[in-house]
Amino acid sequence: MQSPPAAPRTGQPGPAPRWGAPSARNSGRVRPVRPPRRPGLLTVGMLLILVCAATGGWLYWTATSRVEVLTVVRPVAQGQRIQRADLDVVRVSLDPSVRAVPVREGPAVVGQTARVPLVPGSLLVRGQYGPDNSLAAEDAVVALALKAGQLPGAGLVPGDTVAVLATPSASGTGSPAASGTAANGGGGQVVLVRAAKVAGVSTGATGDSTVVDLVVPFADATTVSSAQALGQASLVLVAGSSRS
């Protein structure tokens, strides 16, 4: 048996039901749910920030405090002259107590004599080298204070071999008398010494001259000194120098 069909709805819909007033338990503002505090994570985060800042500062300091110094690349025996090929340049960060030789002093080191054996891979340190102070019985050291134009433009270093010339002055003053080993170089120049070794190079007291110590035969020392006193001595770089 089928149930009778539902009667159709007629008239206006009734009013919507109203929600009841909030109970005392649910009245008032809704409080937000706060996440649980984790002080351990906060501490770890702060430590990570400090470690990163310290590491960055250390890397910056290391990169900016590196200096270029000389290092030994070939063995040099004690008493042997140091050549350019014996040295190289490295960029390192050094403690101030390490007396490493900066690269700007490289030209002055070449030609010096090793006072101790120099081992490849080690830094060159002050005190490991110095001028060769041994002189033969027939040699002497003469100091010449020279201005620009009286020595090679590239400068000289200990160990170089030079010829000493005497050039007449513009006033017509003659050159000093040459010794028996000197020869006329033409153009008014006189060769006083054909081959003299440079023992040292320094800057003059007034800063406008270069003082060159030369090892010359004792017989030529007086002639070279006379040319120096007259301001007529000049040096020319010749074959046999220690540069490589």
LOTI-766635 format. One record per residue (C-alpha): residue number from 1; y, z, x. Coordinates in nm, 3 decimals, decimal comma. Example, Ala and Ser with C-alpha at 12.3 -4.5 7.8 and 13.67 -1.06 7.14 Angstrom:
BEGIN
[r 1 [-0,450 0,780 1,230]],
[r 2 [-0,106 0,714 1,367]],
This chain:
BEGIN
[r 1 [0,000 0,000 0,000]],
[r 2 [0,341 -0,097 0,142]],
[r 3 [0,629 0,149 0,140]],
[r 4 [0,933 0,043 -0,055]],
[r 5 [1,213 -0,111 0,153]],
[r 6 [1,497 0,112 0,263]],
[r 7 [1,799 0,102 0,047]],
[r 8 [2,098 -0,071 0,213]],
[r 9 [2,387 0,146 0,339]],
[r 10 [2,694 0,127 0,129]],
[r 11 [3,045 0,261 0,164]],
[r 12 [3,244 0,364 0,471]],
[r 13 [3,068 0,529 0,767]],
[r 14 [3,109 0,899 0,790]],
[r 15 [3,316 1,076 1,055]],
[r 16 [3,171 1,091 1,410]],
[r 17 [3,020 1,423 1,499]],
[r 18 [3,235 1,651 1,715]],
[r 19 [3,122 1,825 2,028]],
[r 20 [3,130 2,193 1,999]],
[r 21 [3,367 2,410 2,200]],
[r 22 [3,248 2,493 2,553]],
[r 23 [3,058 2,811 2,581]],
[r 24 [3,190 3,099 2,785]],
[r 25 [2,938 3,024 3,055]],
[r 26 [3,064 2,664 3,104]],
[r 27 [3,435 2,724 3,047]],
[r 28 [3,694 2,684 3,327]],
[r 29 [3,734 2,437 3,613]],
[r 30 [3,435 2,271 3,771]],
[r 31 [3,408 2,382 4,132]],
[r 32 [3,319 2,110 4,387]],
[r 33 [2,996 2,147 4,571]],
[r 34 [3,072 2,223 4,938]],
[r 35 [2,831 2,096 5,200]],
[r 36 [2,673 2,363 5,411]],
[r 37 [2,858 2,439 5,734]],
[r 38 [2,687 2,343 6,059]],
[r 39 [2,882 2,497 6,351]],
[r 40 [2,617 2,381 6,597]],
[r 41 [2,690 2,014 6,533]],
[r 42 [3,065 2,074 6,568]],
[r 43 [3,011 2,240 6,905]],
[r 44 [2,789 1,957 7,026]],
[r 45 [3,050 1,700 6,920]],
[r 46 [3,328 1,880 7,107]],
[r 47 [3,112 1,901 7,418]],
[r 48 [3,037 1,528 7,402]],
[r 49 [3,408 1,450 7,377]],
[r 50 [3,485 1,668 7,680]],
[r 51 [3,201 1,515 7,883]],
[r 52 [3,316 1,161 7,802]],
[r 53 [3,676 1,244 7,895]],
[r 54 [3,570 1,406 8,222]],
[r 55 [3,343 1,113 8,310]],
[r 56 [3,617 0,861 8,239]],
[r 57 [3,864 1,056 8,451]],
[r 58 [3,617 1,081 8,738]],
[r 59 [3,541 0,707 8,726]],
[r 60 [3,912 0,623 8,725]],
[r 61 [3,980 0,856 9,017]],
[r 62 [3,688 0,713 9,213]],
[r 63 [3,800 0,356 9,154]],
[r 64 [4,161 0,420 9,253]],
[r 65 [4,091 0,647 9,554]],
[r 66 [3,874 0,400 9,747]],
[r 67 [4,012 0,281 10,079]],
[r 68 [3,916 -0,004 10,311]],
[r 69 [3,782 0,117 10,646]],
[r 70 [3,596 -0,033 10,941]],
[r 71 [3,219 -0,019 10,972]],
[r 72 [2,988 -0,118 11,257]],
[r 73 [2,762 -0,419 11,196]],
[r 74 [2,630 -0,483 11,548]],
[r 75 [2,511 -0,231 11,809]],
[r 76 [2,766 -0,157 12,078]],
[r 77 [2,653 0,027 12,389]],
[r 78 [2,860 0,301 12,547]],
[r 79 [3,115 0,150 12,783]],
[r 80 [3,096 -0,192 12,619]],
[r 81 [3,405 -0,360 12,477]],
[r 82 [3,427 -0,382 12,099]],
[r 83 [3,454 -0,735 11,963]],
[r 84 [3,567 -0,858 11,622]],
[r 85 [3,213 -0,961 11,529]],
[r 86 [3,096 -0,601 11,584]],
[r 87 [3,301 -0,477 11,289]],
[r 88 [3,328 -0,536 10,918]],
[r 89 [3,528 -0,391 10,625]],
[r 90 [3,392 -0,167 10,348]],
[r 91 [3,567 -0,004 10,053]],
[r 92 [3,464 0,358 10,012]],
[r 93 [3,589 0,690 9,878]],
[r 94 [3,621 0,936 10,165]],
[r 95 [3,688 1,302 10,213]],
[r 96 [4,018 1,354 10,399]],
[r 97 [3,828 1,532 10,676]],
[r 98 [3,647 1,208 10,770]],
[r 99 [3,848 1,037 11,044]],
[r 100 [3,754 0,682 10,948]],
[r 101 [3,959 0,394 11,087]],
[r 102 [4,159 0,201 10,822]],
[r 103 [4,131 -0,176 10,823]],
[r 104 [4,498 -0,218 10,920]],
[r 105 [4,414 -0,077 11,266]],
[r 106 [4,140 -0,334 11,323]],
[r 107 [4,340 -0,556 11,561]],
[r 108 [4,411 -0,256 11,787]],
[r 109 [4,042 -0,157 11,794]],
[r 110 [3,918 -0,496 11,914]],
[r 111 [3,899 -0,493 12,293]],
[r 112 [3,873 -0,115 12,317]],
[r 113 [3,578 0,042 12,496]],
[r 114 [3,307 0,232 12,308]],
[r 115 [3,296 0,593 12,427]],
[r 116 [2,967 0,656 12,245]],
[r 117 [2,691 0,419 12,126]],
[r 118 [2,795 0,256 11,797]],
[r 119 [2,512 0,214 11,544]],
[r 120 [2,513 -0,060 11,277]],
[r 121 [2,571 0,071 10,926]],
[r 122 [2,790 0,363 11,036]],
[r 123 [3,162 0,403 10,983]],
[r 124 [3,384 0,365 11,284]],
[r 125 [3,548 0,702 11,348]],
[r 126 [3,848 0,789 11,564]],
[r 127 [3,743 0,916 11,902]],
[r 128 [3,446 0,679 11,929]],
[r 129 [3,651 0,424 12,120]],
[r 130 [3,943 0,409 12,361]],
[r 131 [4,104 0,203 12,635]],
[r 132 [3,910 0,124 12,947]],
[r 133 [4,079 0,348 13,200]],
[r 134 [3,865 0,239 13,493]],
[r 135 [4,065 0,036 13,743]],
[r 136 [3,941 -0,148 14,045]],
[r 137 [4,088 -0,046 14,378]],
[r 138 [4,292 -0,368 14,398]],
[r 139 [4,431 -0,350 14,040]],
[r 140 [4,738 -0,189 13,885]],
[r 141 [4,874 -0,139 13,532]],
[r 142 [5,221 -0,280 13,456]],
[r 143 [5,407 -0,222 13,128]],
[r 144 [5,615 -0,505 12,982]],
[r 145 [5,866 -0,451 12,698]],
[r 146 [5,877 -0,789 12,526]],
[r 147 [6,076 -0,927 12,235]],
[r 148 [5,986 -1,199 11,987]],
[r 149 [5,933 -1,527 12,170]],
[r 150 [5,809 -1,358 12,486]],
[r 151 [5,453 -1,314 12,358]],
[r 152 [5,227 -1,496 12,110]],
[r 153 [5,347 -1,479 11,751]],
[r 154 [5,008 -1,353 11,629]],
[r 155 [5,036 -1,058 11,865]],
[r 156 [4,802 -0,929 12,131]],
[r 157 [4,516 -0,681 12,129]],
[r 158 [4,351 -0,487 12,410]],
[r 159 [4,104 -0,706 12,592]],
[r 160 [4,304 -1,027 12,559]],
[r 161 [4,354 -1,240 12,870]],
[r 162 [4,710 -1,361 12,927]],
[r 163 [4,908 -1,547 13,187]],
[r 164 [5,235 -1,390 13,302]],
[r 165 [5,525 -1,631 13,331]],
[r 166 [5,877 -1,585 13,467]],
[r 167 [6,148 -1,788 13,291]],
[r 168 [6,500 -1,819 13,433]],
[r 169 [6,769 -1,665 13,218]],
[r 170 [7,032 -1,869 13,036]],
[r 171 [7,293 -1,758 13,291]],
[r 172 [7,105 -1,941 13,563]],
[r 173 [6,961 -1,637 13,737]],
[r 174 [6,658 -1,750 13,932]],
[r 175 [6,307 -1,628 13,870]],
[r 176 [6,164 -1,347 14,080]],
[r 177 [5,989 -1,458 14,392]],
[r 178 [5,630 -1,540 14,312]],
[r 179 [5,343 -1,410 14,515]],
[r 180 [5,102 -1,628 14,701]],
[r 181 [4,886 -1,668 14,389]],
[r 182 [5,173 -1,788 14,169]],
[r 183 [5,251 -2,151 14,107]],
[r 184 [5,537 -2,344 13,961]],
[r 185 [5,473 -2,397 13,587]],
[r 186 [5,737 -2,670 13,546]],
[r 187 [6,056 -2,655 13,345]],
[r 188 [6,187 -2,372 13,560]],
[r 189 [5,897 -2,143 13,469]],
[r 190 [5,690 -1,974 13,738]],
[r 191 [5,335 -1,852 13,684]],
[r 192 [5,328 -1,502 13,824]],
[r 193 [4,972 -1,410 13,723]],
[r 194 [4,720 -1,662 13,594]],
[r 195 [4,487 -1,411 13,427]],
[r 196 [4,578 -1,053 13,339]],
[r 197 [4,394 -0,825 13,099]],
[r 198 [4,576 -0,652 12,814]],
[r 199 [4,499 -0,279 12,837]],
[r 200 [4,715 -0,158 12,547]],
[r 201 [4,971 -0,268 12,289]],
[r 202 [5,231 -0,046 12,121]],
[r 203 [5,573 -0,064 11,959]],
[r 204 [5,877 0,014 12,169]],
[r 205 [6,087 0,326 12,113]],
[r 206 [6,367 0,128 11,946]],
[r 207 [6,126 -0,066 11,724]],
[r 208 [6,255 -0,409 11,829]],
[r 209 [6,013 -0,469 12,117]],
[r 210 [5,642 -0,467 12,187]],
[r 211 [5,515 -0,280 12,491]],
[r 212 [5,215 -0,446 12,653]],
[r 213 [5,017 -0,274 12,930]],
[r 214 [4,867 -0,529 13,167]],
[r 215 [4,604 -0,491 13,435]],
[r 216 [4,717 -0,715 13,721]],
[r 217 [4,628 -0,746 14,088]],
[r 218 [4,814 -0,488 14,290]],
[r 219 [4,967 -0,765 14,503]],
[r 220 [5,138 -0,909 14,192]],
[r 221 [5,254 -0,579 14,040]],
[r 222 [5,593 -0,583 14,216]],
[r 223 [5,668 -0,941 14,112]],
[r 224 [5,575 -0,877 13,748]],
[r 225 [5,783 -0,558 13,743]],
[r 226 [6,084 -0,750 13,878]],
[r 227 [6,053 -1,012 13,605]],
[r 228 [6,031 -0,733 13,347]],
[r 229 [6,346 -0,568 13,482]],
[r 230 [6,537 -0,897 13,451]],
[r 231 [6,402 -0,960 13,100]],
[r 232 [6,241 -1,285 13,218]],
[r 233 [5,871 -1,204 13,176]],
[r 234 [5,670 -1,369 12,902]],
[r 235 [5,300 -1,380 12,817]],
[r 236 [5,077 -1,669 12,715]],
[r 237 [4,730 -1,617 12,564]],
[r 238 [4,465 -1,799 12,769]],
[r 239 [4,088 -1,846 12,754]],
[r 240 [3,870 -1,546 12,824]],
[r 241 [4,004 -1,315 12,552]],
[r 242 [3,771 -1,076 12,368]],
[r 243 [3,849 -1,222 12,024]],
[r 244 [3,564 -1,392 11,837]],
